[in-house]
Amino acid sequence: MDNFIINDKDWAEELQQGVDEYIDKLQSWHVYGEEEGEEPEPISGQPYCGCEVCYWREVLAFVAPRIMNGQNDKKIELA
């Protein structure tokens, strides 16, 4: 298994907070519906039902491009 090094702790914390807020928004709308306002658009473009498959698909859709950009910007690297 590959290890990685986080060179920018602030970047990593922002990524963690961002994915948490994004998933919370999807989950809240799934549970409470219109009480939460307008339905959020899933980044993947696929319907979100709150199941484990949808959850992980959206986590990956959120973090994958940000991790790739982070690697390009040297904020994270493979050890």
PyMOL Python script that loads the backbone (N, CA, C, O; Angstrom):
from pymol import cmd

cmd.read_pdbstr("""\
ATOM      1  N   MET A   1       0.840  -1.177   0.000  1.00  0.00           N
ATOM      2  CA  MET A   1       0.000   0.000   0.000  1.00  0.00           C
ATOM      3  C   MET A   1       0.886   1.242   0.000  1.00  0.00           C
ATOM      4  O   MET A   1       1.878   1.322   0.725  1.00  0.00           O
ATOM      5  N   ASP A   2       0.504   2.195  -0.824  1.00  0.00           N
ATOM      6  CA  ASP A   2       1.269   3.439  -0.911  1.00  0.00           C
ATOM      7  C   ASP A   2       0.984   4.325   0.295  1.00  0.00           C
ATOM      8  O   ASP A   2      -0.150   4.407   0.767  1.00  0.00           O
ATOM      9  N   ASN A   3       2.012   4.975   0.779  1.00  0.00           N
ATOM     10  CA  ASN A   3       1.872   5.963   1.837  1.00  0.00           C
ATOM     11  C   ASN A   3       1.928   7.341   1.209  1.00  0.00           C
ATOM     12  O   ASN A   3       2.433   7.508   0.099  1.00  0.00           O
ATOM     13  N   PHE A   4       1.415   8.317   1.914  1.00  0.00           N
ATOM     14  CA  PHE A   4       1.473   9.674   1.395  1.00  0.00           C
ATOM     15  C   PHE A   4       1.897  10.626   2.493  1.00  0.00           C
ATOM     16  O   PHE A   4       1.789  10.336   3.685  1.00  0.00           O
ATOM     17  N   ILE A   5       2.382  11.769   2.050  1.00  0.00           N
ATOM     18  CA  ILE A   5       2.845  12.819   2.949  1.00  0.00           C
ATOM     19  C   ILE A   5       1.991  14.050   2.695  1.00  0.00           C
ATOM     20  O   ILE A   5       1.817  14.476   1.554  1.00  0.00           O
ATOM     21  N   ILE A   6       1.465  14.612   3.768  1.00  0.00           N
ATOM     22  CA  ILE A   6       0.712  15.859   3.660  1.00  0.00           C
ATOM     23  C   ILE A   6       1.679  16.997   3.948  1.00  0.00           C
ATOM     24  O   ILE A   6       2.194  17.125   5.059  1.00  0.00           O
ATOM     25  N   ASN A   7       1.916  17.815   2.941  1.00  0.00           N
ATOM     26  CA  ASN A   7       2.837  18.945   3.080  1.00  0.00           C
ATOM     27  C   ASN A   7       2.136  20.215   3.548  1.00  0.00           C
ATOM     28  O   ASN A   7       2.787  21.151   4.012  1.00  0.00           O
ATOM     29  N   ASP A   8       0.819  20.251   3.427  1.00  0.00           N
ATOM     30  CA  ASP A   8       0.044  21.439   3.791  1.00  0.00           C
ATOM     31  C   ASP A   8      -1.128  20.999   4.664  1.00  0.00           C
ATOM     32  O   ASP A   8      -2.177  20.593   4.162  1.00  0.00           O
ATOM     33  N   LYS A   9      -0.933  21.088   5.966  1.00  0.00           N
ATOM     34  CA  LYS A   9      -1.955  20.638   6.927  1.00  0.00           C
ATOM     35  C   LYS A   9      -3.243  21.455   6.794  1.00  0.00           C
ATOM     36  O   LYS A   9      -4.337  20.911   6.948  1.00  0.00           O
ATOM     37  N   ASP A  10      -3.124  22.751   6.509  1.00  0.00           N
ATOM     38  CA  ASP A  10      -4.323  23.584   6.339  1.00  0.00           C
ATOM     39  C   ASP A  10      -5.146  23.094   5.152  1.00  0.00           C
ATOM     40  O   ASP A  10      -6.372  23.023   5.233  1.00  0.00           O
ATOM     41  N   TRP A  11      -4.486  22.761   4.066  1.00  0.00           N
ATOM     42  CA  TRP A  11      -5.159  22.229   2.884  1.00  0.00           C
ATOM     43  C   TRP A  11      -5.900  20.952   3.249  1.00  0.00           C
ATOM     44  O   TRP A  11      -7.055  20.776   2.861  1.00  0.00           O
ATOM     45  N   ALA A  12      -5.254  20.063   3.989  1.00  0.00           N
ATOM     46  CA  ALA A  12      -5.874  18.791   4.373  1.00  0.00           C
ATOM     47  C   ALA A  12      -7.090  19.017   5.265  1.00  0.00           C
ATOM     48  O   ALA A  12      -8.111  18.348   5.105  1.00  0.00           O
ATOM     49  N   GLU A  13      -6.984  19.960   6.206  1.00  0.00           N
ATOM     50  CA  GLU A  13      -8.122  20.267   7.078  1.00  0.00           C
ATOM     51  C   GLU A  13      -9.280  20.862   6.284  1.00  0.00           C
ATOM     52  O   GLU A  13     -10.440  20.541   6.545  1.00  0.00           O
ATOM     53  N   GLU A  14      -8.977  21.720   5.322  1.00  0.00           N
ATOM     54  CA  GLU A  14     -10.023  22.301   4.479  1.00  0.00           C
ATOM     55  C   GLU A  14     -10.697  21.227   3.634  1.00  0.00           C
ATOM     56  O   GLU A  14     -11.913  21.264   3.442  1.00  0.00           O
ATOM     57  N   LEU A  15      -9.934  20.286   3.136  1.00  0.00           N
ATOM     58  CA  LEU A  15     -10.502  19.175   2.374  1.00  0.00           C
ATOM     59  C   LEU A  15     -11.436  18.354   3.259  1.00  0.00           C
ATOM     60  O   LEU A  15     -12.544  18.006   2.849  1.00  0.00           O
ATOM     61  N   GLN A  16     -10.991  18.054   4.453  1.00  0.00           N
ATOM     62  CA  GLN A  16     -11.799  17.273   5.392  1.00  0.00           C
ATOM     63  C   GLN A  16     -13.097  18.012   5.733  1.00  0.00           C
ATOM     64  O   GLN A  16     -14.173  17.415   5.724  1.00  0.00           O
ATOM     65  N   GLN A  17     -12.995  19.286   6.029  1.00  0.00           N
ATOM     66  CA  GLN A  17     -14.187  20.073   6.356  1.00  0.00           C
ATOM     67  C   GLN A  17     -15.119  20.185   5.155  1.00  0.00           C
ATOM     68  O   GLN A  17     -16.340  20.116   5.297  1.00  0.00           O
ATOM     69  N   GLY A  18     -14.537  20.356   3.983  1.00  0.00           N
ATOM     70  CA  GLY A  18     -15.335  20.489   2.764  1.00  0.00           C
ATOM     71  C   GLY A  18     -16.146  19.252   2.458  1.00  0.00           C
ATOM     72  O   GLY A  18     -17.336  19.348   2.158  1.00  0.00           O
ATOM     73  N   VAL A  19     -15.517  18.088   2.530  1.00  0.00           N
ATOM     74  CA  VAL A  19     -16.246  16.859   2.235  1.00  0.00           C
ATOM     75  C   VAL A  19     -17.295  16.596   3.313  1.00  0.00           C
ATOM     76  O   VAL A  19     -18.379  16.097   3.013  1.00  0.00           O
ATOM     77  N   ASP A  20     -16.981  16.925   4.559  1.00  0.00           N
ATOM     78  CA  ASP A  20     -17.943  16.748   5.642  1.00  0.00           C
ATOM     79  C   ASP A  20     -19.176  17.625   5.419  1.00  0.00           C
ATOM     80  O   ASP A  20     -20.304  17.152   5.554  1.00  0.00           O
ATOM     81  N   GLU A  21     -18.969  18.886   5.081  1.00  0.00           N
ATOM     82  CA  GLU A  21     -20.084  19.800   4.835  1.00  0.00           C
ATOM     83  C   GLU A  21     -20.901  19.358   3.623  1.00  0.00           C
ATOM     84  O   GLU A  21     -22.131  19.400   3.651  1.00  0.00           O
ATOM     85  N   TYR A  22     -20.227  18.939   2.572  1.00  0.00           N
ATOM     86  CA  TYR A  22     -20.917  18.497   1.358  1.00  0.00           C
ATOM     87  C   TYR A  22     -21.796  17.279   1.640  1.00  0.00           C
ATOM     88  O   TYR A  22     -22.969  17.262   1.267  1.00  0.00           O
ATOM     89  N   ILE A  23     -21.239  16.268   2.294  1.00  0.00           N
ATOM     90  CA  ILE A  23     -22.001  15.047   2.582  1.00  0.00           C
ATOM     91  C   ILE A  23     -23.125  15.341   3.575  1.00  0.00           C
ATOM     92  O   ILE A  23     -24.223  14.800   3.441  1.00  0.00           O
ATOM     93  N   ASP A  24     -22.861  16.191   4.568  1.00  0.00           N
ATOM     94  CA  ASP A  24     -23.922  16.571   5.508  1.00  0.00           C
ATOM     95  C   ASP A  24     -25.093  17.217   4.781  1.00  0.00           C
ATOM     96  O   ASP A  24     -26.252  16.946   5.095  1.00  0.00           O
ATOM     97  N   LYS A  25     -24.786  18.073   3.809  1.00  0.00           N
ATOM     98  CA  LYS A  25     -25.842  18.731   3.047  1.00  0.00           C
ATOM     99  C   LYS A  25     -26.674  17.703   2.275  1.00  0.00           C
ATOM    100  O   LYS A  25     -27.903  17.777   2.267  1.00  0.00           O
ATOM    101  N   LEU A  26     -26.009  16.752   1.631  1.00  0.00           N
ATOM    102  CA  LEU A  26     -26.743  15.706   0.909  1.00  0.00           C
ATOM    103  C   LEU A  26     -27.580  14.858   1.856  1.00  0.00           C
ATOM    104  O   LEU A  26     -28.750  14.583   1.590  1.00  0.00           O
ATOM    105  N   GLN A  27     -26.969  14.449   2.963  1.00  0.00           N
ATOM    106  CA  GLN A  27     -27.669  13.590   3.925  1.00  0.00           C
ATOM    107  C   GLN A  27     -28.855  14.329   4.547  1.00  0.00           C
ATOM    108  O   GLN A  27     -29.938  13.756   4.669  1.00  0.00           O
ATOM    109  N   SER A  28     -28.671  15.575   4.936  1.00  0.00           N
ATOM    110  CA  SER A  28     -29.751  16.338   5.550  1.00  0.00           C
ATOM    111  C   SER A  28     -30.931  16.481   4.602  1.00  0.00           C
ATOM    112  O   SER A  28     -32.083  16.326   5.007  1.00  0.00           O
ATOM    113  N   TRP A  29     -30.645  16.775   3.350  1.00  0.00           N
ATOM    114  CA  TRP A  29     -31.732  16.916   2.400  1.00  0.00           C
ATOM    115  C   TRP A  29     -32.421  15.576   2.204  1.00  0.00           C
ATOM    116  O   TRP A  29     -33.644  15.525   2.075  1.00  0.00           O
ATOM    117  N   HIS A  30     -31.664  14.503   2.181  1.00  0.00           N
ATOM    118  CA  HIS A  30     -32.256  13.172   2.012  1.00  0.00           C
ATOM    119  C   HIS A  30     -33.187  12.850   3.181  1.00  0.00           C
ATOM    120  O   HIS A  30     -34.255  12.275   2.975  1.00  0.00           O
ATOM    121  N   VAL A  31     -32.798  13.211   4.395  1.00  0.00           N
ATOM    122  CA  VAL A  31     -33.592  12.901   5.588  1.00  0.00           C
ATOM    123  C   VAL A  31     -34.751  13.889   5.763  1.00  0.00           C
ATOM    124  O   VAL A  31     -35.885  13.480   6.012  1.00  0.00           O
ATOM    125  N   TYR A  32     -34.462  15.196   5.631  1.00  0.00           N
ATOM    126  CA  TYR A  32     -35.461  16.213   5.957  1.00  0.00           C
ATOM    127  C   TYR A  32     -36.129  16.841   4.738  1.00  0.00           C
ATOM    128  O   TYR A  32     -37.113  17.568   4.871  1.00  0.00           O
ATOM    129  N   GLY A  33     -35.596  16.561   3.555  1.00  0.00           N
ATOM    130  CA  GLY A  33     -36.198  17.046   2.318  1.00  0.00           C
ATOM    131  C   GLY A  33     -36.307  18.546   2.229  1.00  0.00           C
ATOM    132  O   GLY A  33     -35.354  19.272   2.513  1.00  0.00           O
ATOM    133  N   GLU A  34     -37.465  19.001   1.836  1.00  0.00           N
ATOM    134  CA  GLU A  34     -37.672  20.413   1.547  1.00  0.00           C
ATOM    135  C   GLU A  34     -37.482  21.313   2.757  1.00  0.00           C
ATOM    136  O   GLU A  34     -37.301  22.519   2.595  1.00  0.00           O
ATOM    137  N   GLU A  35     -37.520  20.764   3.961  1.00  0.00           N
ATOM    138  CA  GLU A  35     -37.242  21.571   5.149  1.00  0.00           C
ATOM    139  C   GLU A  35     -35.829  22.168   5.083  1.00  0.00           C
ATOM    140  O   GLU A  35     -35.558  23.202   5.694  1.00  0.00           O
ATOM    141  N   GLU A  36     -34.935  21.510   4.340  1.00  0.00           N
ATOM    142  CA  GLU A  36     -33.539  21.942   4.224  1.00  0.00           C
ATOM    143  C   GLU A  36     -33.324  22.926   3.080  1.00  0.00           C
ATOM    144  O   GLU A  36     -32.195  23.350   2.833  1.00  0.00           O
ATOM    145  N   GLY A  37     -34.396  23.292   2.381  1.00  0.00           N
ATOM    146  CA  GLY A  37     -34.251  24.212   1.259  1.00  0.00           C
ATOM    147  C   GLY A  37     -34.173  23.458  -0.057  1.00  0.00           C
ATOM    148  O   GLY A  37     -34.716  22.362  -0.198  1.00  0.00           O
ATOM    149  N   GLU A  38     -33.492  24.064  -1.010  1.00  0.00           N
ATOM    150  CA  GLU A  38     -33.377  23.483  -2.345  1.00  0.00           C
ATOM    151  C   GLU A  38     -32.506  22.234  -2.327  1.00  0.00           C
ATOM    152  O   GLU A  38     -31.488  22.179  -1.636  1.00  0.00           O
ATOM    153  N   GLU A  39     -32.918  21.237  -3.094  1.00  0.00           N
ATOM    154  CA  GLU A  39     -32.160  19.986  -3.151  1.00  0.00           C
ATOM    155  C   GLU A  39     -30.767  20.239  -3.725  1.00  0.00           C
ATOM    156  O   GLU A  39     -30.637  20.827  -4.799  1.00  0.00           O
ATOM    157  N   PRO A  40     -29.721  19.797  -3.014  1.00  0.00           N
ATOM    158  CA  PRO A  40     -28.359  19.983  -3.533  1.00  0.00           C
ATOM    159  C   PRO A  40     -28.108  19.078  -4.741  1.00  0.00           C
ATOM    160  O   PRO A  40     -28.621  17.962  -4.815  1.00  0.00           O
ATOM    161  N   GLU A  41     -27.326  19.570  -5.662  1.00  0.00           N
ATOM    162  CA  GLU A  41     -26.957  18.803  -6.855  1.00  0.00           C
ATOM    163  C   GLU A  41     -25.741  17.945  -6.537  1.00  0.00           C
ATOM    164  O   GLU A  41     -24.683  18.480  -6.204  1.00  0.00           O
ATOM    165  N   PRO A  42     -25.870  16.608  -6.635  1.00  0.00           N
ATOM    166  CA  PRO A  42     -24.697  15.762  -6.395  1.00  0.00           C
ATOM    167  C   PRO A  42     -23.598  16.051  -7.422  1.00  0.00           C
ATOM    168  O   PRO A  42     -23.876  16.201  -8.612  1.00  0.00           O
ATOM    169  N   ILE A  43     -22.369  16.127  -6.962  1.00  0.00           N
ATOM    170  CA  ILE A  43     -21.233  16.408  -7.835  1.00  0.00           C
ATOM    171  C   ILE A  43     -21.103  15.358  -8.935  1.00  0.00           C
ATOM    172  O   ILE A  43     -20.721  15.668 -10.063  1.00  0.00           O
ATOM    173  N   SER A  44     -21.426  14.116  -8.593  1.00  0.00           N
ATOM    174  CA  SER A  44     -21.300  13.025  -9.562  1.00  0.00           C
ATOM    175  C   SER A  44     -22.309  13.132 -10.698  1.00  0.00           C
ATOM    176  O   SER A  44     -22.122  12.544 -11.764  1.00  0.00           O
ATOM    177  N   GLY A  45     -23.384  13.890 -10.463  1.00  0.00           N
ATOM    178  CA  GLY A  45     -24.447  13.977 -11.463  1.00  0.00           C
ATOM    179  C   GLY A  45     -25.446  12.840 -11.366  1.00  0.00           C
ATOM    180  O   GLY A  45     -26.399  12.777 -12.143  1.00  0.00           O
ATOM    181  N   GLN A  46     -25.233  11.942 -10.417  1.00  0.00           N
ATOM    182  CA  GLN A  46     -26.114  10.800 -10.214  1.00  0.00           C
ATOM    183  C   GLN A  46     -27.092  11.094  -9.077  1.00  0.00           C
ATOM    184  O   GLN A  46     -26.787  11.889  -8.189  1.00  0.00           O
ATOM    185  N   PRO A  47     -28.275  10.453  -9.100  1.00  0.00           N
ATOM    186  CA  PRO A  47     -29.213  10.640  -7.988  1.00  0.00           C
ATOM    187  C   PRO A  47     -28.594  10.166  -6.670  1.00  0.00           C
ATOM    188  O   PRO A  47     -27.806   9.220  -6.647  1.00  0.00           O
ATOM    189  N   TYR A  48     -28.960  10.833  -5.581  1.00  0.00           N
ATOM    190  CA  TYR A  48     -28.447  10.495  -4.255  1.00  0.00           C
ATOM    191  C   TYR A  48     -29.602  10.019  -3.382  1.00  0.00           C
ATOM    192  O   TYR A  48     -30.533  10.778  -3.114  1.00  0.00           O
ATOM    193  N   CYS A  49     -29.543   8.757  -2.936  1.00  0.00           N
ATOM    194  CA  CYS A  49     -30.619   8.209  -2.098  1.00  0.00           C
ATOM    195  C   CYS A  49     -30.197   8.030  -0.646  1.00  0.00           C
ATOM    196  O   CYS A  49     -31.027   7.689   0.196  1.00  0.00           O
ATOM    197  N   GLY A  50     -28.927   8.253  -0.338  1.00  0.00           N
ATOM    198  CA  GLY A  50     -28.448   8.113   1.028  1.00  0.00           C
ATOM    199  C   GLY A  50     -27.871   6.748   1.356  1.00  0.00           C
ATOM    200  O   GLY A  50     -27.415   6.527   2.478  1.00  0.00           O
ATOM    201  N   CYS A  51     -27.882   5.828   0.400  1.00  0.00           N
ATOM    202  CA  CYS A  51     -27.324   4.496   0.657  1.00  0.00           C
ATOM    203  C   CYS A  51     -25.793   4.566   0.690  1.00  0.00           C
ATOM    204  O   CYS A  51     -25.205   5.593   0.353  1.00  0.00           O
ATOM    205  N   GLU A  52     -25.171   3.487   1.092  1.00  0.00           N
ATOM    206  CA  GLU A  52     -23.715   3.449   1.208  1.00  0.00           C
ATOM    207  C   GLU A  52     -23.026   3.661  -0.136  1.00  0.00           C
ATOM    208  O   GLU A  52     -21.985   4.316  -0.202  1.00  0.00           O
ATOM    209  N   VAL A  53     -23.590   3.119  -1.191  1.00  0.00           N
ATOM    210  CA  VAL A  53     -23.002   3.284  -2.528  1.00  0.00           C
ATOM    211  C   VAL A  53     -23.025   4.757  -2.930  1.00  0.00           C
ATOM    212  O   VAL A  53     -22.024   5.291  -3.409  1.00  0.00           O
ATOM    213  N   CYS A  54     -24.176   5.415  -2.734  1.00  0.00           N
ATOM    214  CA  CYS A  54     -24.282   6.842  -3.070  1.00  0.00           C
ATOM    215  C   CYS A  54     -23.338   7.672  -2.207  1.00  0.00           C
ATOM    216  O   CYS A  54     -22.676   8.586  -2.699  1.00  0.00           O
ATOM    217  N   TYR A  55     -23.281   7.351  -0.924  1.00  0.00           N
ATOM    218  CA  TYR A  55     -22.416   8.075   0.010  1.00  0.00           C
ATOM    219  C   TYR A  55     -20.968   8.052  -0.475  1.00  0.00           C
ATOM    220  O   TYR A  55     -20.342   9.103  -0.614  1.00  0.00           O
ATOM    221  N   TRP A  56     -20.436   6.861  -0.731  1.00  0.00           N
ATOM    222  CA  TRP A  56     -19.023   6.747  -1.118  1.00  0.00           C
ATOM    223  C   TRP A  56     -18.768   7.284  -2.519  1.00  0.00           C
ATOM    224  O   TRP A  56     -17.689   7.810  -2.793  1.00  0.00           O
ATOM    225  N   ARG A  57     -19.758   7.157  -3.419  1.00  0.00           N
ATOM    226  CA  ARG A  57     -19.595   7.732  -4.759  1.00  0.00           C
ATOM    227  C   ARG A  57     -19.419   9.236  -4.653  1.00  0.00           C
ATOM    228  O   ARG A  57     -18.570   9.812  -5.334  1.00  0.00           O
ATOM    229  N   GLU A  58     -20.218   9.882  -3.801  1.00  0.00           N
ATOM    230  CA  GLU A  58     -20.126  11.334  -3.668  1.00  0.00           C
ATOM    231  C   GLU A  58     -18.868  11.761  -2.925  1.00  0.00           C
ATOM    232  O   GLU A  58     -18.282  12.793  -3.253  1.00  0.00           O
ATOM    233  N   VAL A  59     -18.442  10.983  -1.927  1.00  0.00           N
ATOM    234  CA  VAL A  59     -17.175  11.284  -1.254  1.00  0.00           C
ATOM    235  C   VAL A  59     -16.047  11.256  -2.277  1.00  0.00           C
ATOM    236  O   VAL A  59     -15.231  12.176  -2.329  1.00  0.00           O
ATOM    237  N   LEU A  60     -15.999  10.209  -3.086  1.00  0.00           N
ATOM    238  CA  LEU A  60     -14.937  10.105  -4.097  1.00  0.00           C
ATOM    239  C   LEU A  60     -15.045  11.212  -5.140  1.00  0.00           C
ATOM    240  O   LEU A  60     -14.030  11.765  -5.563  1.00  0.00           O
ATOM    241  N   ALA A  61     -16.265  11.538  -5.558  1.00  0.00           N
ATOM    242  CA  ALA A  61     -16.447  12.597  -6.549  1.00  0.00           C
ATOM    243  C   ALA A  61     -15.980  13.942  -5.998  1.00  0.00           C
ATOM    244  O   ALA A  61     -15.495  14.789  -6.749  1.00  0.00           O
ATOM    245  N   PHE A  62     -16.126  14.137  -4.693  1.00  0.00           N
ATOM    246  CA  PHE A  62     -15.681  15.383  -4.067  1.00  0.00           C
ATOM    247  C   PHE A  62     -14.170  15.406  -3.893  1.00  0.00           C
ATOM    248  O   PHE A  62     -13.520  16.383  -4.265  1.00  0.00           O
ATOM    249  N   VAL A  63     -13.602  14.340  -3.330  1.00  0.00           N
ATOM    250  CA  VAL A  63     -12.181  14.395  -2.955  1.00  0.00           C
ATOM    251  C   VAL A  63     -11.214  14.086  -4.099  1.00  0.00           C
ATOM    252  O   VAL A  63     -10.108  14.627  -4.113  1.00  0.00           O
ATOM    253  N   ALA A  64     -11.586  13.246  -5.047  1.00  0.00           N
ATOM    254  CA  ALA A  64     -10.635  12.825  -6.089  1.00  0.00           C
ATOM    255  C   ALA A  64     -10.026  14.004  -6.848  1.00  0.00           C
ATOM    256  O   ALA A  64      -8.800  14.091  -6.924  1.00  0.00           O
ATOM    257  N   PRO A  65     -10.819  14.912  -7.412  1.00  0.00           N
ATOM    258  CA  PRO A  65     -10.183  16.016  -8.142  1.00  0.00           C
ATOM    259  C   PRO A  65      -9.385  16.940  -7.234  1.00  0.00           C
ATOM    260  O   PRO A  65      -8.374  17.503  -7.654  1.00  0.00           O
ATOM    261  N   ARG A  66      -9.829  17.097  -6.001  1.00  0.00           N
ATOM    262  CA  ARG A  66      -9.109  17.968  -5.065  1.00  0.00           C
ATOM    263  C   ARG A  66      -7.772  17.348  -4.659  1.00  0.00           C
ATOM    264  O   ARG A  66      -6.785  18.064  -4.493  1.00  0.00           O
ATOM    265  N   ILE A  67      -7.733  16.041  -4.502  1.00  0.00           N
ATOM    266  CA  ILE A  67      -6.475  15.361  -4.180  1.00  0.00           C
ATOM    267  C   ILE A  67      -5.518  15.432  -5.371  1.00  0.00           C
ATOM    268  O   ILE A  67      -4.321  15.658  -5.193  1.00  0.00           O
ATOM    269  N   MET A  68      -6.039  15.242  -6.577  1.00  0.00           N
ATOM    270  CA  MET A  68      -5.181  15.344  -7.757  1.00  0.00           C
ATOM    271  C   MET A  68      -4.606  16.747  -7.891  1.00  0.00           C
ATOM    272  O   MET A  68      -3.422  16.911  -8.186  1.00  0.00           O
ATOM    273  N   ASN A  69      -5.441  17.760  -7.677  1.00  0.00           N
ATOM    274  CA  ASN A  69      -4.939  19.142  -7.713  1.00  0.00           C
ATOM    275  C   ASN A  69      -3.959  19.385  -6.581  1.00  0.00           C
ATOM    276  O   ASN A  69      -2.956  20.074  -6.767  1.00  0.00           O
ATOM    277  N   GLY A  70      -4.237  18.828  -5.409  1.00  0.00           N
ATOM    278  CA  GLY A  70      -3.326  18.960  -4.275  1.00  0.00           C
ATOM    279  C   GLY A  70      -1.974  18.339  -4.557  1.00  0.00           C
ATOM    280  O   GLY A  70      -0.941  18.875  -4.155  1.00  0.00           O
ATOM    281  N   GLN A  71      -1.979  17.212  -5.245  1.00  0.00           N
ATOM    282  CA  GLN A  71      -0.704  16.587  -5.607  1.00  0.00           C
ATOM    283  C   GLN A  71       0.038  17.462  -6.622  1.00  0.00           C
ATOM    284  O   GLN A  71       1.249  17.654  -6.513  1.00  0.00           O
ATOM    285  N   ASN A  72      -0.686  17.984  -7.597  1.00  0.00           N
ATOM    286  CA  ASN A  72      -0.054  18.853  -8.580  1.00  0.00           C
ATOM    287  C   ASN A  72       0.554  20.099  -7.933  1.00  0.00           C
ATOM    288  O   ASN A  72       1.583  20.607  -8.378  1.00  0.00           O
ATOM    289  N   ASP A  73      -0.103  20.578  -6.876  1.00  0.00           N
ATOM    290  CA  ASP A  73       0.368  21.774  -6.175  1.00  0.00           C
ATOM    291  C   ASP A  73       1.343  21.436  -5.042  1.00  0.00           C
ATOM    292  O   ASP A  73       1.728  22.315  -4.271  1.00  0.00           O
ATOM    293  N   LYS A  74       1.738  20.167  -4.943  1.00  0.00           N
ATOM    294  CA  LYS A  74       2.703  19.704  -3.932  1.00  0.00           C
ATOM    295  C   LYS A  74       2.193  19.813  -2.483  1.00  0.00           C
ATOM    296  O   LYS A  74       2.984  19.894  -1.543  1.00  0.00           O
ATOM    297  N   LYS A  75       0.867  19.815  -2.321  1.00  0.00           N
ATOM    298  CA  LYS A  75       0.293  19.856  -0.980  1.00  0.00           C
ATOM    299  C   LYS A  75       0.255  18.451  -0.370  1.00  0.00           C
ATOM    300  O   LYS A  75       0.186  18.280   0.847  1.00  0.00           O
ATOM    301  N   ILE A  76       0.302  17.469  -1.244  1.00  0.00           N
ATOM    302  CA  ILE A  76       0.309  16.063  -0.841  1.00  0.00           C
ATOM    303  C   ILE A  76       1.165  15.317  -1.863  1.00  0.00           C
ATOM    304  O   ILE A  76       1.197  15.679  -3.039  1.00  0.00           O
ATOM    305  N   GLU A  77       1.859  14.271  -1.402  1.00  0.00           N
ATOM    306  CA  GLU A  77       2.682  13.485  -2.327  1.00  0.00           C
ATOM    307  C   GLU A  77       2.782  12.058  -1.841  1.00  0.00           C
ATOM    308  O   GLU A  77       2.632  11.777  -0.652  1.00  0.00           O
ATOM    309  N   LEU A  78       3.034  11.168  -2.771  1.00  0.00           N
ATOM    310  CA  LEU A  78       3.269   9.780  -2.411  1.00  0.00           C
ATOM    311  C   LEU A  78       4.657   9.643  -1.806  1.00  0.00           C
ATOM    312  O   LEU A  78       5.615  10.256  -2.277  1.00  0.00           O
ATOM    313  N   ALA A  79       4.755   8.842  -0.770  1.00  0.00           N
ATOM    314  CA  ALA A  79       6.042   8.650  -0.092  1.00  0.00           C
ATOM    315  C   ALA A  79       6.886   7.649  -0.841  1.00  0.00           C
ATOM    316  O   ALA A  79       8.007   7.353  -0.426  1.00  0.00           O
TER     317      ALA A  79
END
""", "prot")
cmd.dss("prot")
cmd.show_as("cartoon", "prot")
cmd.util.cbc("prot")
cmd.orient("prot")
